Amino acid sequence: MVREPNSLLSLRPVLNVLGFLYVGLATAMLIPAIVDVAAKNADWQAFVFSSLLTGLVGMLLSTAVGGSLNIGLDTRQTFVLTTLSWATLPAFGALPFLWLGIGYADAVFEAVSGFTTTGSTVLSGLDGLPPGLLVWRSIMQWMGGVGIIVMAIVLLPFLRIGGMQLFQTENSDRSEKIVSRSVELIRLLGLTYVLLTVTCIVAFLATGLDMFDAFNHGLTTISTGGFSTHDMSFGHFESAASGWVAILFMIIGALPFVLIVQALRGQPLILWRDPQVRALLGFLGVVSLVLTIYLGIEMDMPFHEALLKATFNVVSIVTGTGYALGDYTQWGAPVIGIALLLKFVGGCTGSTTGGIKMFRFLVFFGTVRAHLRRMVRPNRVMSEQYGGTRLTTELSFSVLAFLVVYLGSVGAVTLALSFFGLDLVTAISAAATSIGNVGPGLGTMIGPAGNFSGLPEGAKWLLSFAMLIGRLELFTVLVLLDPDFWSR
C-alpha cells in the first residue's frame, strides 16, 4: 500500500488511534461507577453518562477512519498523536466532574493535573468526597503514568527531543514506522507497571492502611502523581511505615522503566550501572541528610521524625509526586528555597516523573566541563561520555536547547501569572510546579497546606496549558507551530 501524501488526509490513522484511546478511557470510567454503586452513592450516574458519551465519540471516530493503521505511523503523525492524546483525554476525563457540578475551569484543571500526574488540585474536603470521584482521580493519574512511560521510552527517542535519542533501544525500528514494532516493549512495560502497582498496594495494606486508601495511594504513588484521599495527604496516616513505603515506591517510579524490566528479567545490577540512577539516589540521599540535620537543629525534631519528614518531602518534590508530610513551608526560609529548586530536578529519563530530569543535568554538566577543559587546552581533543556512549554535538545541543526553552517557559508563565495579581512566590512556584508536573506550589494559597482553588479562573486555564506542555516535553508542542511541519 502506498503511503498517503503529507496532507490533512494523513491524520486518519491518528484519529483512528484516538478513537481507540477514547473507548479505553470510557471503559475505565466504569470502575468509579462500580465503586459508587457499591457505596450506594448516586454519583455513579455521572460516570456512566460520561462513559457512554466518551465511548460513543471513540467508536464513531474509529469507525469513520477504520483501517487507517495498516501502514503504521510516521514521525509527523506521532507528534500530532502525542499532542492530541494529552490535550483531549483530559477533556473527556473532566466530564464526571462537570456532571457532579464542579465548574468547567476547575474540572479541566483537575483532569489535566491527573493525566499529567502533576498532583495539583482545586478540590478541598477530600475526606468527605464521594469514593467514586476519589477513585477516578487516582485512575487518571495511574493511566497518565503509564502513558508517560510509553511516550518517554517509545516515542520521544525517535523525535530527538532534549537528548532523548540516546535512549533508543537496540531492537527499535529506526525507520519512520514508529509504533508498529513497539508492541512487545509496551507490553513488557505495562506488565511491569501493573506488577509494581499491585506490590505497592499490598505494601500499603501491610502498614495498616485500609483497602480504599491502599488502592488509591498505590495508583498515585507508582505513577508519581500525588493525588491523595485526604486533605492532609500522608500527614493523615499515623504509621511511619506507610511513609517509608511511599518513599520506596516514589523512588521506583522515578527510575527508568526499561531498566526495571531488565532488572526483573535477571539483570539486577543494570539499574546501578546507569549514571542517572546513581546520580538520582546520591542527590536524594545528600539533600535528605542535610534537611534532616537542619530539622534536628532548627526545629528540634527527634532524629527519626526529622529523617522521615525530610526524606519523604525531598523525594516527593524531586520525583514530582506532590505528596506532603507536614507543611514544609513552615520550616523556615532555607527550606522554602530548597523546595523551589528541587521542583526543577525530576527523576530519571523513561520514568513517570516530570521536571528537567537527571540525564539532562548530567549531559549539561558534562558539556560545561568539556568546554572548560577546551578553554585551558584548545588543541586537546576531548570526548564526554554517558554510560560508555559518546555524547555527540547534536545530543548536547538538544539538551541545552531543552534547558533554555524549559527555563524560558517557567519565566513566561511566571510573568503571565503576575498579571492575575499573584505574588512572586506564588507565581514562580505555580509556574515551576506546572511545567515540571510536580504538585503543590509554595505560599499560603497553593502550598502543601492549601490548593489551587483560590486562583483566578484565567490562571487555572494558563496552568492547565502549562501542565500539558510540560508533560509533552515542550518541543512536542512547539514543533507543531513550525509551518514546515505542515508542508507537503
Secondary structure, 3 states (H helix, E strand, C coil): CCCCCCCHHHHHHHHHHHHHHHHHHHHHHHHHHHHHHHCCCCCHHHHHHHHHHHHHHHHHHHHHCCCCCCCCCCHHHHHHHHHHHHHHHHHHHCHHHHHCCCCHHHHHHHHHHHHCCCCCCCCCCHHHCCHHHHHHHHHHHHHHHHHHHHHHHHHHHHHCCCCHHHHCCCCCCCCCCCCCCCHHHHHHHHHHHHHHHHHHHHHHHHCCCCHHHHHHHHHHHHCCCCCCCCCCHHHHCCCHHHHHHHHHHHHHHCCCHHHHHHHHCCCCCHHHHCHHHHHHHHHHHHHHHHHHHHHHHHCCCCHHHHHHHHHHHHHHHHCCCCCCCCCHHHCCHHHHHHHHHHCCCCCCCCCCCCCCCHHHHHHHHHHHHHHHHHHHCCCCCCCCEECCEECCHHHHHHHHHHHHHHHHHHHHHHHHHHCCCCCHHHHHHHHHHHHCCCCCCCHHHHCCCCCCCCCCHHHHHHHHHHHHHHHCCCHHHHHHHCHHHHCC
